[in-house]
Amino acid sequence: MLFVSRVTRYFLSAGLLAAVSFAGHSAAVAGETHRVRIDAEVVTGAGPIRDGVEYTIESLDGDYRETTTSEPVGPIQLDLVAGRYAVTAVYETAVVREHIVVDGIDDYLTINLNAGWVELDLIHGVGRAVRGETVWVVESYGRMANGKRKQMHEATSTEPLQLALPAGWFVVTAQHGGVATKHTIEVTAGVTYTYDIVKKQVAQAKKNCAQASQTGQTC
């Protein structure tokens, strides 16, 4: 059984429109450097994320590689030699990779992470919070070639877990007191969902585990 209360928080605002992307190749001078600015948004129009974003810039023409964390105010700024680059932005579990061309023309990139937030809480029932440590495991909804799900995040917390995830569907497992409760959740870009997951009763959990072991599955 799952109780879900959806609290929406939209980040779009007038005046914050689609970001300017990098221009195409021009007659760039070999070895010439240009000031480049890069930032990331949770969803287009939300405004730049001020902290917690890690960027990796890799040259597609050479061996340049630099990793930096966004500054607390404004976008990151760095000087790059004219050429082609791959920029990867990582914000919690959201990862986006884009190719850019640095040539001195509109060298400003805003990356749309297409992500949303979830707040996960484990409860015994309506208004009855589970106390003590809960281990949260968030996995991809679809399975990989080996039949397993891709683990997106794992955390141990005594408080509700707040997490940014790329838009889509995920499988969440909450482990508490030897009982694992699993449920599927949805994430929508630019929106916050609050999921109150009802902990399985111990007797039912043991029954499910016994049934799973008969088919070679693990609990």
Buried (B, 14 or more C-beta within 10 A) or exposed (E): EEEEEEEEEEBEEEEBEEBEBBBEEEEBEEEEEBEBBBBBBBBBBBBBBEEEBBBBBBBEEEEEEEEBEBEEEEBBBBEBBBBBBBBBBBBBBBBBEBEBBBBBEEBBBBBBBBBBBBBBBBBEEEEEEBEEEBEBBBBBEEEEEEEEBEEBBEEEBEEBBBBBBBBBEBBBBBBBEEBBBBBEBBBBBBBBBBBBBBBBEEEEBBEBBEEEEEEEEEE
